Amino acid sequence: MAGNSQRRNRRNPGSKKGASVGTGGHSRRALEGKGPTPPGEARKGHPKQRAANAALKRERDAKARAGMRRAGAGGRGGRGGAGSAELVFGRNSVVEALQGDVPANALYVQQFIDTDDRVRDAFQAANDRGIPLMEAPRPQLDQMTGGMNHQGLVLQVPPYEYAHPEDLLADAADAGQDALIIALDGVTDSRNLGAVVRSAAAFGAHGVVIPERRAAGMTAGAWKTSSGAAARLPVARATNMTRTLEAYQKAGLMVVGLAADGEAELGDLELLTGPVVIVAGSEGKGLSRLVSETCDMRVRIPMSGLTESLNAGVAAGIVLYEAARLRAKR
């Protein structure tokens, strides 16, 4: 013991505990301030951080569900545009879509589904068309449809492949015919769009042009209303309808707008025999101001009685019939 004490005293005279190692400045950092305390959202494990993470997850899930459902499927669903698939769900809606030849990638069926006539009809139609049946648990279908009432059936519809407005001119040129094109300005009802596509195909038009925004697209409802005509007639999307009509005018087409207060009557319109674009507006607002000003002529359909206007589907059908009648006389 005496030897140990002597060794300690030699290293650090006057210290009974022996020599101690100096800090050499190593503890300066420990003495420095660490700044203000971070907010709870940034502190790992803090209740506020957990709440913020949960809110972020809910937001991401909601966006994912919205992307899968697309805009306003509302149980009807439809054929999507803009590169994303759309879902049709609900037993009646799925059966109608399948029997209406709406294109489909797959039919998702809930595990242990209670079968009825509609489910059997859906299975039969999918099998007849070679559409794969995919069995899925209910939670998966709930997530796909955003918690809406799918009744155990979800039909996945592929995106619609829109044409370019110039493609319609090329189709007319390839057929050796004067172009006959229908343009819809502000029509938001997909069934109206489907009816216009059906009439356009029936009376020899070369395509339909719709705006890219604030207008009905080729949903499953539009496809079904077209009664298969959407498979034969191209539908083009215009980024700017006014500029598209001006481009058609430069290509030699007359632009004819349908308006209740038009300066000419349909029966007096001989120019339907040449290259023409027929523009129909919405039932409520009619043609927008810029589109109306772009038209070479505005035409009214004579009517008797108390009816003041026709919806786009009916109006376009009447004018298309007149165009087909006049062209047949040439």
C-alpha positions, 0 to 999 in steps of 0.5 A: 500500500505504501508503494502505491501511495508514493507512486501517486504522490510522485505523479501529482504531489499533494493529491491523495486521490492520485493524478487526474487527467486534464480535459484539454478543452474537450468539455467546451462543447458540452458547455455550449448551448444547444439552441432553442428546444425544437417543436414537438412535431420535430421531436422523435416520439413526441405526441405532436410528431405522432399526430403529424405523421398520422395526419400525413398518412391520412392525406396520402391515403386520401390522394391515393384513393382519389387517384384510383377512383378518378373524378366523380365515379359516384358508383357509375365509374367510367373510362378514364382519361389522362393516363389513369384507370377508372373504376366502376363499382356496384352490382348494377353499374358493373353489369351494365358496363360489362353488357354495354361493351365498356372496355375493362382490364379486370373484374375484382370480386369480393371473397365469399361474395353472396351471389345473386342474379346480378353477380352471376350476370357479371361473371357470365359477361366477364367470361364471355369477353375474356376479362380476368376475374380477380378475387380480393378481400373486402378491405382491399375493395374498400380501399380501392373505392374509397369506402363507397358501397361497391357491393363486392364488384369492382370493374377496372376500366382502362384509360381512354386514348384520345385523338389529336384534333388534327387526326380528325382532318387526316381521317377525312382526307384519307377517306377522300371526304370533306371533313364533318366534325362535332365540337362540344363547348362546355358539355359536362354530362357524360351521357350527352357526350355519349349520345353525340358520339353515337349520332356522329358515328351514325351520320358519317362524322369524322370525330368529336372534339371536347375541351380538356378541362371543365367538360365531360370526358369519355367515361364508362357512362359516355361509352355505354351511352354511345352503344359501342360507337366510341370504338369506331369514332375518334374523340379528340381533346383540345387544350384550347377550344377557340384556338382549335377552331381557328386552326380548323378555319385555317385548314379550310373548314367552316365553323358553325355554332348552334344557338337559339338566337342564331342568325340563320335557320338550319334548313337554309344552311347549304354549307353543311355539304362542305368541310365543316365543324358543328359546335354545340354548347351546354344546355344551360349556358350555350356557347361560351363568348369566345367560341361564339365569336369564333364561329363563322355562322350561328345557326338555330334549330326551328322549334314550336311549342314551349321548348326553348332549347335542346340538349347537346345530344339532341341538337347535334343529332338533328344537325348531323342528320341534315348534314348527311341528307344534304351530302347524300344529294351531291 
